[in-house]
């Protein structure tokens, strides 16, 4: 699958700017991790882009609609990673793509929330400040902290280093993402 096809699938089910920006942010960080790990950058990016594609249109069926569509298109590896991007779904993590998506999803959204309450946005954001905000249950309350911690553990990355990596991947896109 190419990115244009993936983007068409995303926008056929997702209309809100905030969810489109979230999809783009996960695409960015997944591509960065693929490059770092010597993985398929296009595949990892498309996985990030499509991971929540059905969330808005089919919230009660998420992620089953997008997973089924990807399987119909022969994209089993991407489909499996998307089916596993929430620990409570009980899907096995078979490879770094699965683990990377889990580790990046909630935390990237949280980092972006942190950017929105800082006058300088992402420009001066540090892991220390993100970790401090993670401990504040009232801040970005919908972000499941346990998913953040389990994601880093399953992906076998140090949380502080992982946060810094995500910040560094997002910074060049701060204007596009509004952070």
N, C-alpha and C positions, 0 to 999 in steps of 0.2 A: 504494500500500500504506500502511496506517496502522501506527502503532507497536504496537498490540495484536496485530495479525496477525504482525508481525515478531517480537515477543517470543514468541508461540506457536510460531513456526517455530524460533526459537533454543532454547527449552526442550524442544522435541520431540527435539532431537539433543544438547543440552548439559545435563549434570546436575551437574557439579562447581561448587562455589561459586567457586573461584578463576577458572575460565574464564568463568563468568557475570559476575563482577566485572570481568574483563578486557574483556569485551564492553561492559559498561556504561561503563567508563572511556573506551573508544574512542568510544562514542556521545557522551559528554560533550564530548570535545575536538573531535570532528568537528562537532558542533552549534555550538560556539564559533567554529571557523574559518569555518563557513558564514555565521554572523552577521557576522563581521568582513569577509568578502569579498562580502557581499550575495548569497549563494547560497541555495538551498533548504534551510532548516534541517532540515526533516523528512526530506528525501531523504538528506542528509549524515549525520544521526543514525542512520537505519535502516541505511545502509551500514556505519557503525561498529559498530552492534549486531550485524549479521549476518556480519561479515567472517570470523569463525572458527567459524560455527555448526556446520559439519560436522566440525570438527577432532577432537573427542572420539569421535564415533560412527564416523567414516570417515577415520581418519588417513592411510591410504594413498591415498585418493581426494581429499583436501583440495586445493583448494577446489571441485573439480568437482561435488560433490553439491549444494552450496548454489547454485553458479552455474547449474546446470541447472534447479533449482527456481525460481530467480528469473526465468530466461528463460521458463519455462513460464507464469509469472505476469505476463509482459509487462514486467518490470523490467530491461530490457536495460542501462541506464546503471549501475545499482547492480551488476548481475551483472558487467559489464566491470570496474568498479573493484575488485571483490573478486577477480576473476581476475588482476589486475595488482598485488596488494599485496605481492609479493615479487619482487625484481628478477631472481632466477635463473629465474623462469618465462618470461621473455622476452616478456611481453605489452607492447604499446605503451601509453604514457601519453597519452591523448587530451585530457584536460581536468583542471581543478583538483581534481575529485572523485577521480580516479585518483591524482593526485600527492599530494593531502592524506592519503588513507588510507595510502599507502606511508610518508609522512613521519611520521605519527602512531603507527602500530602498534608497532613495536619500541621507539621512544623512550619512549612513554607507559608501556609495561611496565617499561622500565628505570628511569624516574622513580619508579614505584611501588615497585620494589625498593629504590631509594635511601631512600625514606620508611620502609621497614620496618627499616632499621638505624640510624635516628636517633631519639633519645628524644622529640624534638618532632615527629616525622613530617614532613609537608609544610609545617608552619607556618613553619619557618625554612630550608627548602631553597632553594638558590640555583643558578643556572646554573653558576657556578664549581665548586661541589661536585659537580654531575652530571658535568661535563666531566672532573673529576679522577677520578671513579669509572669513567668510560668508558675511561680509560687503564689501569685496573687489570683486566687480563685475567681474574684470578681471581674478581672480583666479578660476580655474575649472568652467569656464563660462557656460558650458553645464548643470551644476547642477542647477535645478530650485529652487531657494531660497524659493519661495512661497510654494512649496511642502514640504520643510523642516519645515517651520513654521506651515503650516496647519496640517501636519502629527502629530506634537507634540500636537497641540491644540485638534485635533480629538481624539488622544490616551489619552488625558488628563494627559500629563506628563510635568513637568517643563523642558524647553529646556536644561538648564545647567545640570540638573541631568540626563536627557536622554543621552546627549552627554557623560557624565562620565560613565554611564552604558555601552554604546556601546564600549567605549575605553577599559573598564575593561573586557568586553566579548571578544574583539578581541586580547588583549595583549598575552594571552597564545598561540595564533596561529600565532604570528608575523613571525616566520620563514616560515611556510607553505604559508602564504599570501604575503610574501615579504615586510612586513611593519616594 
